[in-house]
Amino acid sequence: MDSMTRDKKIAQLEELPGLVEATVKGLEGAVLDSPYRAGGWTARQLVHHLADSHMNAFIRFKLAITEQQPTVKPYDQDEWSKLPDSVGFPVDASLQVLRGVHVRLVQLLRSLPEESWSRTVVHPERGRLSLDDLLEIYAGHGLKHVEHMRKAIEAAAH
């Protein structure tokens, strides 16, 4: 990945918490608890999922930077989304987590020298992933789920 593309992806990570906050601001109850598609997650679950996922992302980046090709642990995101802290729990705590994790992650990524970007982790399901691969995954991941939140909110309005 070239440095201009990398900078754009890092900027997407930097902007994500504000985008999520703006998307769910002032919403509660049935609007947050409507799925974006049949069998899909609710806007509430998506907010909590992004906090969970991007905490894992931050740790994966740090492992890649500090260890030689560490194996990262996958987790069952569908099962996590069913836990009490993802269903019915207010989104404020996860919005705070997302904001804090992203401030730290963006600062970390912007401080890396060029040679660090080729460092890798091993994901048991996805194989070897470089820091550039992780950046691509998580920058797109957040935007995808913001779109899912918007669809869930729109579905609740109809």
C-alpha positions as CSV (number, residue, x, y, z in Angstrom):
1,M,0.0,0.0,0.0
2,D,1.4,3.4,-0.9
3,S,1.7,6.1,1.8
4,M,-1.1,8.2,0.3
5,T,-3.5,5.3,0.4
6,R,-2.3,4.4,3.9
7,D,-2.9,8.0,5.1
8,K,-6.5,7.9,3.7
9,K,-7.2,4.7,5.5
10,I,-5.8,6.0,8.8
11,A,-8.0,9.1,8.3
12,Q,-11.0,6.8,7.9
13,L,-10.2,5.2,11.2
14,E,-9.8,8.7,12.8
15,E,-13.2,9.8,11.6
16,L,-15.1,6.6,12.4
17,P,-16.0,7.3,16.0
18,G,-17.6,10.6,15.1
19,L,-19.4,9.0,12.2
20,V,-20.8,6.3,14.5
21,E,-21.8,8.9,17.2
22,A,-23.6,11.1,14.6
23,T,-25.4,8.0,13.2
24,V,-26.9,6.9,16.5
25,K,-27.2,10.3,18.2
26,G,-30.5,10.7,20.1
27,L,-31.7,7.3,19.1
28,E,-33.1,4.8,21.6
29,G,-35.4,1.8,22.2
30,A,-37.0,0.3,19.1
31,V,-34.9,2.3,16.7
32,L,-31.6,1.0,18.1
33,D,-33.1,-2.5,18.4
34,S,-34.2,-3.0,14.8
35,P,-32.0,-5.2,12.7
36,Y,-30.6,-3.9,9.4
37,R,-31.9,-7.1,7.6
38,A,-33.7,-10.2,8.6
39,G,-31.5,-12.1,11.0
40,G,-29.0,-9.2,11.1
41,W,-27.6,-7.3,14.0
42,T,-29.4,-4.2,15.4
43,A,-27.8,-0.7,15.3
44,R,-27.2,-1.2,19.1
45,Q,-25.4,-4.5,18.5
46,L,-23.4,-2.9,15.7
47,V,-22.1,-0.1,17.9
48,H,-21.0,-2.6,20.6
49,H,-19.5,-4.9,17.9
50,L,-17.4,-2.0,16.5
51,A,-16.0,-1.3,20.0
52,D,-15.3,-5.1,20.5
53,S,-13.8,-5.5,17.1
54,H,-11.6,-2.4,17.1
55,M,-10.3,-3.2,20.6
56,N,-9.1,-6.5,19.1
57,A,-7.7,-4.6,16.1
58,F,-5.7,-2.3,18.4
59,I,-4.2,-5.3,20.2
60,R,-3.5,-7.1,16.9
61,F,-1.6,-4.0,15.6
62,K,0.4,-3.8,18.8
63,L,1.2,-7.5,18.7
64,A,2.4,-7.3,15.1
65,I,4.7,-4.3,16.0
66,T,6.2,-5.9,19.1
67,E,6.4,-9.6,18.4
68,Q,7.7,-11.7,15.5
69,Q,4.7,-13.0,13.5
70,P,2.4,-13.5,16.5
71,T,-0.7,-15.7,16.1
72,V,-3.8,-13.7,16.9
73,K,-6.9,-15.2,18.5
74,P,-10.1,-15.1,16.5
75,Y,-13.4,-14.8,18.4
76,D,-17.0,-15.6,17.7
77,Q,-18.4,-12.2,16.9
78,D,-21.9,-13.6,16.6
79,E,-21.8,-15.1,20.1
80,W,-20.3,-11.8,21.4
81,S,-23.2,-9.9,19.9
82,K,-25.7,-12.0,21.9
83,L,-24.1,-11.2,25.3
84,P,-26.0,-8.9,27.7
85,D,-23.5,-6.0,27.1
86,S,-24.4,-6.0,23.4
87,V,-28.2,-6.5,23.7
88,G,-30.2,-3.9,25.4
89,F,-27.2,-2.1,27.0
90,P,-26.9,1.6,26.3
91,V,-24.4,2.5,23.5
92,D,-22.6,5.3,25.3
93,A,-19.9,3.1,26.9
94,S,-19.1,1.5,23.5
95,L,-19.0,5.0,21.9
96,Q,-16.5,6.1,24.5
97,V,-14.4,2.9,24.0
98,L,-14.5,3.3,20.2
99,R,-13.4,7.0,20.5
100,G,-10.5,6.1,22.9
101,V,-9.3,3.1,21.0
102,H,-9.3,5.1,17.7
103,V,-7.4,8.0,19.2
104,R,-4.7,5.6,20.4
105,L,-4.7,3.5,17.2
106,V,-4.4,6.5,14.9
107,Q,-1.6,7.9,16.9
108,L,0.2,4.6,16.8
109,L,-0.3,4.1,13.1
110,R,0.9,7.6,12.2
111,S,4.0,7.1,14.3
112,L,5.2,4.0,12.5
113,P,8.2,4.0,10.2
114,E,7.7,2.7,6.7
115,E,9.5,-0.6,7.4
116,S,7.0,-1.5,10.2
117,W,4.2,-1.8,7.7
118,S,5.4,-5.1,6.4
119,R,5.3,-6.7,9.8
120,T,2.7,-9.5,10.1
121,V,0.4,-11.5,12.3
122,V,-0.9,-14.9,11.7
123,H,-4.7,-15.3,11.9
124,P,-5.8,-19.0,12.1
125,E,-8.7,-18.4,9.7
126,R,-7.2,-15.7,7.4
127,G,-3.5,-16.6,7.3
128,R,-0.7,-14.1,7.4
129,L,-1.7,-10.5,7.5
130,S,0.5,-7.4,7.3
131,L,-0.1,-4.2,9.0
132,D,-1.3,-2.8,5.7
133,D,-3.7,-5.7,5.4
134,L,-5.1,-5.0,8.9
135,L,-5.4,-1.3,8.1
136,E,-7.4,-2.2,5.0
137,I,-9.6,-4.6,6.9
138,Y,-10.5,-2.3,9.8
139,A,-10.9,1.0,7.8
140,G,-13.5,-0.8,5.6
141,H,-15.0,-2.7,8.5
142,G,-16.1,0.4,10.3
143,L,-17.6,2.1,7.2
144,K,-19.5,-1.1,6.3
145,H,-21.1,-1.3,9.7
146,V,-22.1,2.4,9.7
147,E,-24.0,1.7,6.5
148,H,-25.6,-1.3,8.3
149,M,-26.6,1.1,11.2
150,R,-28.2,3.5,8.7
151,K,-30.2,0.7,7.1
152,A,-31.4,-0.5,10.5
153,I,-32.5,3.0,11.5
154,E,-34.2,3.4,8.2
155,A,-36.0,0.0,8.6
156,A,-37.2,1.1,12.1
157,A,-38.7,4.2,10.6
158,H,-40.9,2.2,8.3
